[in-house]
Amino acid sequence: MGGTFRFSFGPWNIHEGADPFGPQVRESIAFNDKLKIYKELGFDGVQFHDDDAVPEMNKLSQTQIISEAKAVKAGLDDKGLTAEFVAPRLWEDPRTIDGGYTSNDPKLREYAIERSKRCIDIAKALGTDNIVLWLAREGTYIREAKDSVGAVEKIVEALQAMLDYDPDIRIMIESKPNEPMDHTYIPTIGHAIGLGLLTTAPERIGALIESAHALLAGLDPSDEMGYALAHKKLWSVHLNDQNGLKFDQDKTFGSVDLRRALNQVRILDQYGFGSNGEWVGLDVKAMRSQKAEVACKHLANSKNIFLKLLAVSRSLDEAKIEQLRAERDYEELEMYIIGALLNK
């Protein structure tokens, strides 16, 4: 069964080029102008943080938040776009310096949960039941700062509060081992799936796998995807690439390791990813050196690389692969794959 692929990205992937060592190098583009670019690049899905849809939401009432989100939904409909998911942006607020759900301050944990409920309000107004949780600051800089058992219990408490708030939402946990924290409590997809088992609705807890996050954990992204697929929990992906075990680079998909990228495309296709409405999401950033007029090529290039690798994967002789596996001739299998990538 082949996959069915449609593509999404978040407006943060069209950005100004600032990094920790220097200011922005490109002018900001208004949100509505970013939406116009989606169809031009061949994308149909929009990923949202809650405050992408409703800026300054902490200053607004619940009614105002929903009203503003409905206005964004009308704009999406007008452009033929679909909201894939909404994620609460908890990591930038001063109240989440020590984590949101795992903060040692119960009042700040309450803020994080209430913000997550407003995120759900926004998602429903945008027409999606998908909530993504990147547990960015749910970890520690020093181990003694928090009790790890209690931290997991607090994350589960937040998950349960969200599940109880709306019976239709699905929560996709986007795991990452480090950055911004030195160590996070949910570093891999196995951890994420395990969390769901501690709630009353594990069938509504799934996974979003980001290529770079798996690599930062020292794992192969396609293997992480395979693990989630075996559990029927791979509900979205963030495809990109990564140059080594450093900061999260969000490089163009396949730009570092084409073979690694091929294996991600291949496993998604072989196991019918997209047949239940899943999106192929990108989380890629333009290089800081890119001029403004060509600062969206990373998105178009990532999609094109995916489709070219899909063609390579579908051109492979599956009977030959099975024969080489049976003969345990992995050197020949390796050369067969490399030859396909080299078109030789």
Stockholm file with secondary structure:
# STOCKHOLM 1.0

chainA/1-344         MGGTFRFSFGPWNIHEGADPFGPQVRESIAFNDKLKIYKELGFDGVQFHDDDAVPEMNKLSQTQIISEAKAVKAGLDDKGLTAEFVAPRLWEDPRTIDGGYTSNDPKLREYAIERSKRCIDIAKALGTDNIVLWLAREGTYIREAKDSVGAVEKIVEALQAMLDYDPDIRIMIESKPNEPMDHTYIPTIGHAIGLGLLTTAPERIGALIESAHALLAGLDPSDEMGYALAHKKLWSVHLNDQNGLKFDQDKTFGSVDLRRALNQVRILDQYGFGSNGEWVGLDVKAMRSQKAEVACKHLANSKNIFLKLLAVSRSLDEAKIEQLRAERDYEELEMYIIGALLNK
#=GR chainA/1-344 SS CCCCCCEEECGGGSCCCCBTTBCCCSCCCCHHHHHHHHHHHTCCEEEEEHHHHSTTGGGSCHHHHHHHHHHHHHHHHHHTCEEEEEECCCTTSGGGTTCSTTCSSHHHHHHHHHHHHHHHHHHHHHTCCEEEEECTTSEESSGGGSCHHHHHHHHHHHHHHHHHHCTTCEEEEECCSSSSSSEESCCSHHHHHHHHTTSSCGGGEEEEEEHHHHHHTTCCHHHHHHHHHHTTCEEEEEECBCSSSSSCCCBCTTSSCHHHHHHHHHHHHHTTTTTTSCEEEECCCCCTTSCGGGTTHHHHHHHHHHHHHHHHHHHSCHHHHHHHHHHTCHHHHHHHHHHHHHTC
#=GC SS_cons         CCCCCCEEECGGGSCCCCBTTBCCCSCCCCHHHHHHHHHHHTCCEEEEEHHHHSTTGGGSCHHHHHHHHHHHHHHHHHHTCEEEEEECCCTTSGGGTTCSTTCSSHHHHHHHHHHHHHHHHHHHHHTCCEEEEECTTSEESSGGGSCHHHHHHHHHHHHHHHHHHCTTCEEEEECCSSSSSSEESCCSHHHHHHHHTTSSCGGGEEEEEEHHHHHHTTCCHHHHHHHHHHTTCEEEEEECBCSSSSSCCCBCTTSSCHHHHHHHHHHHHHTTTTTTSCEEEECCCCCTTSCGGGTTHHHHHHHHHHHHHHHHHHHSCHHHHHHHHHHTCHHHHHHHHHHHHHTC
//
